[in-house]
Amino acid sequence: MVDFGNPDELRRWLPAQPRELGIALAARSALRVLPMIGLQSATVGTGPLLRSDTFNVQTCFRCLSTAWIAFGPYLGDRRLRIGVRARSAAAVTPQIGTLFTTPAASAARRSAAEAARFVASTGQSSSESLVNAITAAYLAEPFPDLSKPRPNACASALAGDLEFVANRDASLLSDVPLWLNRPPAWAEPRWRDLKIALTNAQQDWQVWTTWYDDRLDGRVNPIEREVAYVDVPDELWKQDPAVVNKEIIRRIE
């Protein structure tokens, strides 16, 4: 059995695996810790989200929606140009001046970016991006007590993914819950807090919170709806998140 918490073992194991399986593992690992991008720093304080906060959250959703669609049943849709879209998403530099400055939040953002980078790359750099996406997800998992072993909920969930998909197509992982067993105690409160903060920003974030709830529940939507999240021109992604979210809603409708 592979020790998925050991980067060296991952590097030895990954090259022999189907690429779609690697994308699925990277996307699901990063998605499990996505709520940690909303962990606010105690030194910065709390309050309304800054524009840099919403921009960084938007970038994480962009990276992960691209990675998600790259291994599911929609991959053959020619509208996607998935490699190009993943490359554009992963190239976005996080903005500074944010409330979300904790190591866990930074690791969760890094995991999302590396998942998209894996979709966009090939060869050795591709494998390294996959390792980085998974290990960054482990680092994002809450670790409050340094006297105890690092929690392994994310590693256990990834092993569960592999057990579920053994000798089957990786696309099946797109229609099962993100946590195949009971989510860890930190997952629901972190997502609830981030969802509240995004809702209070009044920028149509429900389009993304619904998307993530679908991932949590293992709900597969019609291809038109899923493609709407990634089929957005680059020039729009550079604008305010409210503009992007409104455009995604328009495309869905």
Long-range contacts (C-beta under 8 A, 24 or more apart in sequence): 1-159, 4-134, 4-155, 4-158, 4-159, 5-135, 5-138, 5-150, 5-152, 5-155, 7-131, 7-135, 10-130, 10-131, 10-134, 10-135, 11-127, 11-128, 11-131, 14-127, 14-130, 14-131, 15-127, 18-170, 19-126, 20-70, 20-71, 20-75, 20-169, 20-170, 20-171, 21-71, 21-165, 21-170, 22-118, 22-127, 22-130, 23-67, 23-70, 23-71, 23-115, 23-118, 23-119, 23-170, 24-71, 24-161, 24-165, 24-170, 24-171, 24-173, 24-174, 25-130, 25-134, 25-158, 25-161, 25-162, 26-67, 26-114, 26-115, 26-118, 26-129, 26-130, 26-133, 26-134, 27-64, 27-67, 27-68, 27-70, 27-71, 27-115, 28-157, 28-158, 28-161, 28-173, 28-178, 29-111, 29-115, 29-133, 29-134, 29-137, 29-154, 29-157, 29-158, 30-63, 30-64, 30-67, 30-108, 30-111, 30-112, 30-114, 30-115, 30-133, 30-136, 30-137, 31-64, 31-68, 31-178, 31-212, 31-215, 32-137, 32-153, 32-154, 32-157, 32-178, 32-179, 32-187, 33-104, 33-107, 33-108, 33-111, 33-137, 33-140, 33-141, 33-154, 34-60, 34-64, 34-108, 34-112, 34-191, 34-212, 35-108, 35-187, 35-190, 35-191, 35-193, 35-194, 36-102, 36-104, 36-105, 36-107, 36-108, 36-140, 36-141, 36-142, 36-190, 37-100, 37-105, 37-108, 37-109, 37-112, 37-194, 38-100, 38-105, 38-190, 38-193, 38-194, 38-197, 38-198, 39-100, 39-102, 39-104, 39-105, 39-190, 40-99, 40-100, 40-102, 41-99, 41-100, 41-101, 41-102, 41-105, 43-101, 44-99, 44-101, 45-99, 46-99, 47-99, 48-200, 48-201, 49-99, 49-197, 49-198, 49-200, 49-201, 50-97, 50-98, 50-99, 51-95, 51-240, 52-95, 52-96, 52-97, 52-98, 53-98, 53-99, 53-100, 54-198, 54-201, 54-203, 54-240, 54-241, 55-95, 55-241, 56-94, 56-95, 56-98, 56-100, 56-109, 57-194, 57-198, 57-241, 58-208, 58-237, 58-241, 58-244, 58-245, 59-89, 59-92, 59-94, 59-109, 59-112, 59-113, 60-108, 60-109, 60-112, 60-113, 61-208, 61-211, 61-212, 61-229, 62-89, 62-92, 62-116, 62-230, 62-237, 63-89, 63-90, 63-112, 63-113, 63-115, 63-116, 64-112, 64-115, 64-116, 65-211, 65-226, 65-229, 65-230, 66-116, 66-119, 66-230, 67-112, 67-115, 67-116, 67-118, 67-119, 68-174, 68-215, 68-226, 69-226, 69-227, 69-229, 69-230, 70-119, 71-170, 71-171, 71-173, 71-174, 72-171, 72-174, 72-220, 72-226, 73-171, 73-174, 73-220, 73-223, 74-223, 74-226, 74-227, 75-171, 77-223, 77-227, 79-227, 79-231, 80-227, 80-230, 80-231, 82-119, 82-230, 83-119, 83-120, 84-120, 85-230, 86-116, 86-117, 86-119, 86-120, 87-116, 87-117, 87-120, 88-234, 88-237, 89-113, 89-116, 89-237, 90-114, 90-116, 90-117, 90-120, 92-237, 103-139, 104-139, 104-140, 104-141, 104-142, 105-140, 107-136, 107-137, 107-139, 107-140, 108-136, 108-137, 108-140, 110-136, 111-136, 111-137, 111-140, 134-158, 141-184, 141-186, 142-186, 151-184, 153-183, 153-184, 153-187, 156-181, 157-181, 174-220, 175-218, 175-219, 175-220, 176-218, 177-216, 177-217, 177-218, 178-215, 178-216, 178-218, 179-216, 191-216, 203-240, 203-241, 203-242, 203-245, 204-242, 204-245, 204-246, 204-249, 205-241, 205-245, 207-245, 207-248, 207-249, 207-252, 208-245, 224-252, 225-252, 228-252
